[in-house]
Amino acid sequence: MKTRSGRIIQIELHGDAIKDTTGKIIGSVGIHTDITERKQAEESLQLRDRAIAASSNGIIITDVTMPNSPIIYANPALEQITGYSVAEVIGQNSSFLHGADLNQPGITEVHDAITQGKSCTVILRNYRKDGTLFWNEISISPVYDIHGRFTHYIAIQSDITERKQAEVALLISQERLQYLLYSSPGVIYSCKIYGDHGITFMSENVISMLGYEVEEFMEIPNFWANHVHPEDLHQVFAANATLIQQGQHSQEYRFLHSNGTYRWMYDQAKLVQDDAGNPLEIVGYWLDITERKQLEEELKAALHKEKELNELKSRFVAMTSHEFRTPLSTILSSSELLEHYRHRWTEEKQLSHLHRIQTAVKHMTEMLNNVLVIGKAEAGKLDFIPVPLDLVKYCRYLVEELQLNVNNQHRINFICQEDSMPCCMDEKLLEHIISNLLSNAIKYSPTGSTVRFYLTFKDGLAVFTIQDQGIGIPPEDLPHLFESFHRATNVGNIQGTGLGLAIVKKCVDTHNGEIAVKSEVGVGTIFTVTVPLNSYTKTEANYDKNFSY
């Protein structure tokens, strides 16, 4: 029916017949009632019932006013979830789905919520009619009547088994990944692209590798950059700039360990980009390659040593072929002459050739002794037997012996302010030091020149200074001066083995001393040797104070 305003309404008509005294119907009376709102409410309830019935979530309603709070309504979706029909569910307590699995925190939470008339949401392990487990997310809401009494509660149930399985699979995957990250020899990381390249992720095994906590990398500003070796920092940031252009790179640099030492790190990184090619972050991994670096250095040292040995062998062969040829030729020629002409020569001439042979043999013996000494020194088998002696008297003795050998061609001027100085040194090694330095000073100085030998003492040390006016040593030869068989480039035809200074250096080192050289080509050379006096112990105090040579 339409009203005057045109609105459509629903009318409910109730009528009664009107009768006269004879009982004959003479008319009727009707009552019209507007039931539009009631009809709309009925339609709304029907729509709600259809929506509940069509819901994929299981819905039950229980009556808490009755004993055991039985289920009085269940929608069809509950049957799909649990396998129980609606008829089987009606009248049961909602806890029947728990089976025997009652030790669940969520059950207590539900009981407390129902008791207090509150809402709650829990996740429970429930069991279908066939006994299979399913995970049930239940949301409970209380229902109150017009008087405010708690009469019913509605439980909406969702089967989240697939979600729980996915969560478990994700957890397992995460645990597996975490194990791989921790047990991996490399540290996995991600960092920002620009600025200080702040760390956004770091695997836990960085603790065992570098001794730092992950939080230190992620929370302390510039932590990573501040621990890169200062000498490598520029190279590292330059490589990161290259990464932005090329998309990936690898590099090696030193990183400060928590124990204060630097470790060599191999860092391989890759730029992560989105589908449009925009850079998002940097991911990479570290490897501690300190041991590899040490092995590389040891290998380099071994190769360098092998190269030195090969060069040493070459120089030894060159030296022996050159230095031994002259004395051998002298011995051969003098012996042949004596063999064929001795009966014609005077005794004086015969002795002259014999002396030439003896001198040549002595020279060869000296060269062989030098080779033996340097061989022992290189093998670490050089004997060191310090004995008590008077250093001043011993030096005078060595100077006098050497002066006799050079006759009057050179003059050795020994200068010492002390008349006597007790010490404890190895005589043979000390002789090698002084004799070789004085011999070289004489050998490379012009005839008639003076070699000065100063002996001074300071703070328990003996200082030997030997100065000549010889040819000097070129600057380019100074770094190699104490290498075996090395000879300066300006020695020309002056005889020598290149072993003297190498022996001097070994003997000085054995005495825990030091040697320094100052030289100028054409002017001369000054060698300064400093060795400890090694003062006597009580057991050594019995040396002969009148010791002389």
Beta strands, then each sheet from edge to edge (+ up, - down):
strand 1: 11-19
strand 2: 25-34
strand 3: 58-63
strand 4: 71-74
strand 5: 120-127
strand 6: 133-144
strand 7: 150-159
strand 8: 187-191
strand 9: 199-202
strand 10: 248-256
strand 11: 262-273
strand 12: 279-288
strand 13: 387-390
strand 14: 411-416
strand 15: 422-425
strand 16: 450-458
strand 17: 461-467
strand 18: 514-520
strand 19: 524-532
sheet 1: 1+ 2-
sheet 2: 4+ 3- 7+ 6- 5+
sheet 3: 9+ 8- 12+ 11- 10+
sheet 4: 13+ 15-
sheet 5: 14+ 16+ 17- 19+ 18-
end
